[in-house]
Amino acid sequence: MALRSAYFGRWKGSPTVLLWGDTEGMRELRDFLRNARNVASGLTLQRLCVAVDNKTIAVKAVSDRRDTGMRLVQNGLEWGLRPDLADEFAEKVDRLVASSAGHQYLDAYGSSIVVEVSTGEYPDSLHPERKPTAAR
C-alpha cells in the first residue's frame, strides 16, 4: 500500500487531509519532511503517495507562520511548510514507523484543515466519496 492521501470535508467533525499507509509509507513521509528545507516549492507528494481523491498535494516552502498549513487550491491542495515545523512533523511521523497502528496530527498554527497521518487504522479502500468501512 505504501501511502495514500485524501481530503475529507467532515472527518471527525473538521475538514481534514488524511495521509494513511504502511511502515514503508511512513518512512518515506518522515524522510521527505526531514529534508523539506532542501525541497524546492512546487514539489508534490505525488511520488510519495496516491491521491485517491485526485487532489494532488503541492508542497510550498514558507517562512511566515501565517502561511503554514494545508489549503484547498483549484483542484488540489497546497501544504505550506516551514523548516522547523517540517522537522517537528518528521518526529511525529517517526513514532508511527515503529507502530503497528496509530495516528498523529500535524497541526500548523491554526490552519483550518487538519492534517492526520495514520498507520494500521484504515483500509486501502478508504475514499471520501464512499461510506467508510470498519478499521482494520
Contacts in CASP RR format, 6 or more apart in sequence:
PFRMAT RR
TARGET T0000
AUTHOR 0000-0000-0000
METHOD contacts of the structure
MODEL  1
MALRSAYFGRWKGSPTVLLWGDTEGMRELRDFLRNARNVASGLTLQRLCV
AVDNKTIAVKAVSDRRDTGMRLVQNGLEWGLRPDLADEFAEKVDRLVASS
AGHQYLDAYGSSIVVEVSTGEYPDSLHPERKPTAAR
1 21 0 8 1.000
1 22 0 8 1.000
1 124 0 8 1.000
2 21 0 8 1.000
2 22 0 8 1.000
2 24 0 8 1.000
2 25 0 8 1.000
2 28 0 8 1.000
2 48 0 8 1.000
2 49 0 8 1.000
2 50 0 8 1.000
3 19 0 8 1.000
3 20 0 8 1.000
3 21 0 8 1.000
3 22 0 8 1.000
3 24 0 8 1.000
3 25 0 8 1.000
3 26 0 8 1.000
3 28 0 8 1.000
3 29 0 8 1.000
3 48 0 8 1.000
3 49 0 8 1.000
3 50 0 8 1.000
4 19 0 8 1.000
4 20 0 8 1.000
4 21 0 8 1.000
4 49 0 8 1.000
4 50 0 8 1.000
4 51 0 8 1.000
4 52 0 8 1.000
4 124 0 8 1.000
4 126 0 8 1.000
5 17 0 8 1.000
5 18 0 8 1.000
5 19 0 8 1.000
5 20 0 8 1.000
5 45 0 8 1.000
5 49 0 8 1.000
5 50 0 8 1.000
5 51 0 8 1.000
5 52 0 8 1.000
5 53 0 8 1.000
5 55 0 8 1.000
5 57 0 8 1.000
6 17 0 8 1.000
6 18 0 8 1.000
6 51 0 8 1.000
6 52 0 8 1.000
6 53 0 8 1.000
6 55 0 8 1.000
6 126 0 8 1.000
6 127 0 8 1.000
6 128 0 8 1.000
7 15 0 8 1.000
7 16 0 8 1.000
7 17 0 8 1.000
7 53 0 8 1.000
7 55 0 8 1.000
7 72 0 8 1.000
7 76 0 8 1.000
7 77 0 8 1.000
7 113 0 8 1.000
7 128 0 8 1.000
8 15 0 8 1.000
8 16 0 8 1.000
8 17 0 8 1.000
8 18 0 8 1.000
8 128 0 8 1.000
9 15 0 8 1.000
9 16 0 8 1.000
9 128 0 8 1.000
11 18 0 8 1.000
11 114 0 8 1.000
11 116 0 8 1.000
12 114 0 8 1.000
14 113 0 8 1.000
14 114 0 8 1.000
15 112 0 8 1.000
15 113 0 8 1.000
15 114 0 8 1.000
16 113 0 8 1.000
16 114 0 8 1.000
16 115 0 8 1.000
16 116 0 8 1.000
17 57 0 8 1.000
17 70 0 8 1.000
17 77 0 8 1.000
17 113 0 8 1.000
17 114 0 8 1.000
17 115 0 8 1.000
17 116 0 8 1.000
18 116 0 8 1.000
18 117 0 8 1.000
18 118 0 8 1.000
18 122 0 8 1.000
18 126 0 8 1.000
19 29 0 8 1.000
19 49 0 8 1.000
19 115 0 8 1.000
19 116 0 8 1.000
19 117 0 8 1.000
19 118 0 8 1.000
20 117 0 8 1.000
20 118 0 8 1.000
20 119 0 8 1.000
20 120 0 8 1.000
20 121 0 8 1.000
20 122 0 8 1.000
20 126 0 8 1.000
21 118 0 8 1.000
21 119 0 8 1.000
21 120 0 8 1.000
21 122 0 8 1.000
22 119 0 8 1.000
22 120 0 8 1.000
23 97 0 8 1.000
23 119 0 8 1.000
25 48 0 8 1.000
25 49 0 8 1.000
26 93 0 8 1.000
26 94 0 8 1.000
26 96 0 8 1.000
26 97 0 8 1.000
26 117 0 8 1.000
26 119 0 8 1.000
27 97 0 8 1.000
28 48 0 8 1.000
29 48 0 8 1.000
29 49 0 8 1.000
29 93 0 8 1.000
29 117 0 8 1.000
30 90 0 8 1.000
30 93 0 8 1.000
30 94 0 8 1.000
30 97 0 8 1.000
31 90 0 8 1.000
32 39 0 8 1.000
32 45 0 8 1.000
32 48 0 8 1.000
33 81 0 8 1.000
33 86 0 8 1.000
33 87 0 8 1.000
33 89 0 8 1.000
33 90 0 8 1.000
33 93 0 8 1.000
34 86 0 8 1.000
34 87 0 8 1.000
34 90 0 8 1.000
36 59 0 8 1.000
36 61 0 8 1.000
36 81 0 8 1.000
36 83 0 8 1.000
36 86 0 8 1.000
36 87 0 8 1.000
36 90 0 8 1.000
37 61 0 8 1.000
37 83 0 8 1.000
37 86 0 8 1.000
39 59 0 8 1.000
39 61 0 8 1.000
40 61 0 8 1.000
41 59 0 8 1.000
41 60 0 8 1.000
41 61 0 8 1.000
42 58 0 8 1.000
42 59 0 8 1.000
42 60 0 8 1.000
43 58 0 8 1.000
43 59 0 8 1.000
44 56 0 8 1.000
44 57 0 8 1.000
44 58 0 8 1.000
44 59 0 8 1.000
45 51 0 8 1.000
45 56 0 8 1.000
45 57 0 8 1.000
45 59 0 8 1.000
45 79 0 8 1.000
46 56 0 8 1.000
46 57 0 8 1.000
49 57 0 8 1.000
51 57 0 8 1.000
52 126 0 8 1.000
52 127 0 8 1.000
52 128 0 8 1.000
53 127 0 8 1.000
53 128 0 8 1.000
53 129 0 8 1.000
54 75 0 8 1.000
55 72 0 8 1.000
55 75 0 8 1.000
55 76 0 8 1.000
55 77 0 8 1.000
56 76 0 8 1.000
56 77 0 8 1.000
57 70 0 8 1.000
57 76 0 8 1.000
57 77 0 8 1.000
57 78 0 8 1.000
57 79 0 8 1.000
58 73 0 8 1.000
58 76 0 8 1.000
58 77 0 8 1.000
58 78 0 8 1.000
58 79 0 8 1.000
59 78 0 8 1.000
59 79 0 8 1.000
59 80 0 8 1.000
59 81 0 8 1.000
60 67 0 8 1.000
60 78 0 8 1.000
60 79 0 8 1.000
60 80 0 8 1.000
60 81 0 8 1.000
61 80 0 8 1.000
61 81 0 8 1.000
61 82 0 8 1.000
61 83 0 8 1.000
62 68 0 8 1.000
62 80 0 8 1.000
62 81 0 8 1.000
62 82 0 8 1.000
63 82 0 8 1.000
65 82 0 8 1.000
65 109 0 8 1.000
66 109 0 8 1.000
67 80 0 8 1.000
68 80 0 8 1.000
68 81 0 8 1.000
68 82 0 8 1.000
68 85 0 8 1.000
68 108 0 8 1.000
68 109 0 8 1.000
68 111 0 8 1.000
69 79 0 8 1.000
69 80 0 8 1.000
69 81 0 8 1.000
69 108 0 8 1.000
69 109 0 8 1.000
69 110 0 8 1.000
69 111 0 8 1.000
69 113 0 8 1.000
69 115 0 8 1.000
70 77 0 8 1.000
70 78 0 8 1.000
70 79 0 8 1.000
70 80 0 8 1.000
70 108 0 8 1.000
70 111 0 8 1.000
70 113 0 8 1.000
70 114 0 8 1.000
70 115 0 8 1.000
71 77 0 8 1.000
71 78 0 8 1.000
71 79 0 8 1.000
71 80 0 8 1.000
71 111 0 8 1.000
71 113 0 8 1.000
72 113 0 8 1.000
77 113 0 8 1.000
79 115 0 8 1.000
80 108 0 8 1.000
81 89 0 8 1.000
85 108 0 8 1.000
89 106 0 8 1.000
92 104 0 8 1.000
92 105 0 8 1.000
92 106 0 8 1.000
92 117 0 8 1.000
93 104 0 8 1.000
93 106 0 8 1.000
93 117 0 8 1.000
95 104 0 8 1.000
96 102 0 8 1.000
96 103 0 8 1.000
96 104 0 8 1.000
96 117 0 8 1.000
96 118 0 8 1.000
96 119 0 8 1.000
99 119 0 8 1.000
100 119 0 8 1.000
100 120 0 8 1.000
101 119 0 8 1.000
101 120 0 8 1.000
101 121 0 8 1.000
101 136 0 8 1.000
102 118 0 8 1.000
102 119 0 8 1.000
102 120 0 8 1.000
102 121 0 8 1.000
103 116 0 8 1.000
103 117 0 8 1.000
103 118 0 8 1.000
103 119 0 8 1.000
103 121 0 8 1.000
104 116 0 8 1.000
104 117 0 8 1.000
104 118 0 8 1.000
105 114 0 8 1.000
105 115 0 8 1.000
105 116 0 8 1.000
105 117 0 8 1.000
106 115 0 8 1.000
106 116 0 8 1.000
106 117 0 8 1.000
107 114 0 8 1.000
107 115 0 8 1.000
108 115 0 8 1.000
120 135 0 8 1.000
120 136 0 8 1.000
121 135 0 8 1.000
121 136 0 8 1.000
122 132 0 8 1.000
122 135 0 8 1.000
122 136 0 8 1.000
123 133 0 8 1.000
123 135 0 8 1.000
123 136 0 8 1.000
125 133 0 8 1.000
126 132 0 8 1.000
126 133 0 8 1.000
END
